[in-house]
Every structure is written in structure tokens, then in C-alpha cells.
Amino acid sequence: MIKFFRRFRQRLISENLPSGQAGKFSKYLLYAIGEIVLVVIGILIALQINNWNESRIQATTEKEFITSLKSDLKQDKAFIERVIILNEPRTEAYEILNRNLINLYNNDRKSLDSIFKIYFRSQRTFYPISGSYESAISGNQITNFRNKELLQKIVKLYNSTYDRLIDNGQILDERWAFLSKKYSYERRTGKFREMEPEQLTEFLDDVHHHFIQMEWYLESLKLAVLEIDKIND
């Protein structure tokens, strides 16, 4: 394109060339103006090409980020669902203990031991895969992505929902550690020790303290799944 403008400029000079000194001056003036115009056009074309390349690179980067992040979220969702499935039987076990602990302790120790084993099975809490998100944040790429609506959902999930889940998962782990240590005999043997009524009440209070945190945690996990689905749709 620059060659085209250069040939056009030379043709314009040859067709409008006057005689004498005035003609020479006009010739040089037209030549200088033509060179300036060519340089400006060249710069504008270069800038346009550069902007196009940057836009193409940015679009590719954004697409790769979304693909990678959705893969992370797919794994997160599967992990969350496993955690929910593992913890949900504790809800029914707690309800039985809360309603009928004293009666079971006095009349049906075998059933009580079975319920205890259900509640005191291994606990798992959720920790997200955040590699793709952290990489985009650290490289400051995420601020330039065009899909702002999707970006808002992603930021909310990682900076708000996931942060709360991690914090409350740690609280749940701490309560579980306390419960497991205090009732390590029952966990080790699978049988209740001999307890006085006030000890049974204390046991139920300790389980309740863990349960209310677990119940809230499971509901938060289910809400996180809904947010993940909105991003992955």
C-alpha cells in the first residue's frame, strides 16, 4: 500500500511540474509533503496491525483461560459432590442421637454403636483447584478480558464463595479434631464406654457443636455447585 501512495505522489509531481525556480521549489515541496503523508500512513497501518495482533492474542488468551478454568471447576464440582455424599449420612445419625441417645444407651447399645460409627467416619473438607485463576490474576491478564459478566461470576466464586468455604472448612476440621480426640476410645473400639447421664449430655453437646457447623458447610457447598454450573453453562 505504501508503494501505491508513493507512485501516486510521483505521478502528481510530474503532472503539475511548473517551469523555472518556482517549479523546482514546488517539486521539492510536493515531494516533502508526500514523504510526510507516506510516513503517517505507514505509522497508522502499523498501529492498526499491532492493535489487531494484540486483540487476537488477547482473545486467544481469554479463550484458553476460560477453557482451563472450566476444567478446574469441573474437578472442583466432582470433589464437592464427594464431600457432600460423605458427610450427608451424619445428618440422619445426628437426628437419631439427638432424639434417642439415652434410650439407645440404656436399651440398645448395638444400634447406638452402629450410629456412632456412621457419625464418626472419616471427614473430608473441600479445597479448590485455583491454578488457572491464580495464574490469570498474577499476570494481570484477567482485567483485560472482554466477557465482563462471566468474569464477575468467576471473581465472586474465587474471592468470596471459595474463601468462605475454606475458612469454614478449617473451622469444621478443628471441631472434628476436637471431637475425634475426645472420643478416641469410641472411635478405636467402636463401642461406647460406660457414661453417666451428664456425660451423655456432654457427648451430645459436643456432637451438636460439630453438627451445626457441618450442616451450614454442606449448604454452602451446594450453593457453590450452583455458582459453578452458572459459569460452566
N, C-alpha and C positions, 0 to 999 in steps of 0.2 A: 504494500500500500504506500509506503514511503517513496518507493521508486516512481509510482504513478504520479504522486504530487510533484516530485522533482522534475519529471518530464513535462508536466503541465506548466510548471513555473518557467522552464527554459523556453517553451513554445510561446508563452505570454511575453517574455522579454524580446524574443526575435520578431514577433509581430508588431510590437509597439516601440521599436527602437528608433528614436529621433536622430537627427544629424548633429555633428559638432560636439562641443563640450557638454552642452545640456543633455545630449543623447547619452554620453558616457556616464554622466552623473546619474541620470535616470536608470541607466542599466545597472549600475552598482547598487542603487537604492532598491530597485526591484529584487536584485539578487539577495541583498541583506535581509529584506523583509521575507523573501521566500525561504531563506535558511531558518529564520526565526520561527516561521509558521511550521516548517517541517519538524524542527526540534520539539515544538509544543505538541504537535500531533503525535510524534513518536512517544513523548512522555505520557500523553493521555492514553495511548494504546497500551503502553507498558503497564500503566497503573490499572487499566481495565483488565488486562490479562492476569496481573498479580492478584487483583481482587477476586477474579473468577477462580483462580487456583486456590486461594485461601478459603473461599466459600466451599469449594469442592472437598478440600481437606477437612474442613470443619464438619461438613455433612457426613463424611466417611467416619470421622472420629466419633461423632454423636451416635451414628448407627451402630458402630462397634461397641460403644459403651452400653447402649440400651440392650443389645443382644447379650453381652456378658453379664450385665446386671440382672436381666431376667433369668438367666441360668442360675445365678446365685440365689435369687428369690425362689426359684423352683425347688432348690435344695433346702432353703430355709423352711418353706411350707411343709415339705415332707418331714423335716426334723420336728417342727411344731406339732404336726399331727401325731407323731410317735410319742412326744411328751404328753399330749392330751390323753391319748389312749392308755398310756402307762399310769397316769395319775387318776383318771376318772373312777376306777373301781374303789378308790379310797373314799369317795363321796358316799357310796352306799354303806361301806364299812363303818364310816363315822356315824351315819344316821342310826345304824343298829346299836353301836356302842352308846350313843347319846341317849337313846330311848331305853335301853335294856341292859346296861352294863351290870348292875347289881344282881339282877335276876339270873343272868348268864353265869356270873361268877359263882353264885350260890348253887345253881341247879344244872348248869350245862357247860362245864369247863372245856369240854372238847370243842364245842361250837365257838366258844369265846376264843380259844387258841387259834382256830382257823380264821376267824375275823381279824384277830391281831396280826396274823401273818399277811393278810391282804393289805392292811393299812401300812405295815412296816416293811413292805417290799421295797426294793431299791428305788430311789428318787432320781429323776433326771430334770434338769432345767435347760432352757434354750439360750444359746449364744449364736448370734447371726454370723453369716459369711459376709464380710464387708470389704473384701479386696477391691472389687471393681469400683465401688463408691468411693473408698478412701483414695484410690489412685486418681480418680477424676477430681476430687477435692484438692489433693495435694498439688496437682498440676494446674489448678485453677481453670481447668477446661470447662467445668460444668456451668460456669457463669455465662459462657458464650453459646450454650445450646439453645436451639430455637423453640423446641417444644416446651414452652413455659408451664403449661398446665400439667403435663406429665412430670416435669421437673419439681413442681411444688409437691406433688404426691410423694415423690421419691425422697425429697428432703424431709418431709413430715415423718415418713416411715422411719428413716435412719436417725434423724436428730431428735425426734420426740418419742414415737412409739417404741422403737427398739431400745433407746436409752432407758425408758421407764421399765421395760421388760427386764433388762439386765440388772437394774437396781433392785427390783422386786424379786427377781430370781435369786439374787445374792441374799436377800432377807430370808427367803424361803429356805435356802440352803443352810443358813445359820440356825434357823428354828429346827430344821431336820437334824442337824448335827447335835443340837442340844437334846432332842427327843431320843435319838439313836443311842447317845452316850448314857443318858439317864436310865433307859430301859434296855440296856445291852444284855442283861440276863435273859429277858424275854425273847429278844431277837436271837440270841445264841442258842437257847434251848427250845424255843418255840412254845414255851409254856409260861403261864402266869405264876409268879411267886405268891406266897401267902401274903395277903394285904388286909389291913383294917379298912373299915368303911371310909375313913378320912383319906387314906392312901388311894383308894379307888377314885374318890372325888378329885384328888390332886392329879391322878393319872388322866382323868377325863379333861380336866382343865388344861393340862399340858398338850393333849391331843387337839383340843379345841383351838388353842393358840396357834398351832401349826395349820390346822384345817382352814381357818378363816383367811389366812394368807394364801394358802394353796387355791382356795375357791376363787379369790379375786384374781390370782395369777392365771388360772385357766381361762377365765372370762377375757382377760387381756390378750391371751394368746389367740383366742377365737376372733377377736376384733382385729388383731394383726393379720390374720389369714384373709379377712375381708379386704384390708388395705392392699395386701399383696395381689389379690385377684384383680383389683381395680387397675393396678399397674401392669399386670401381665395380660390383661384383656387386649 
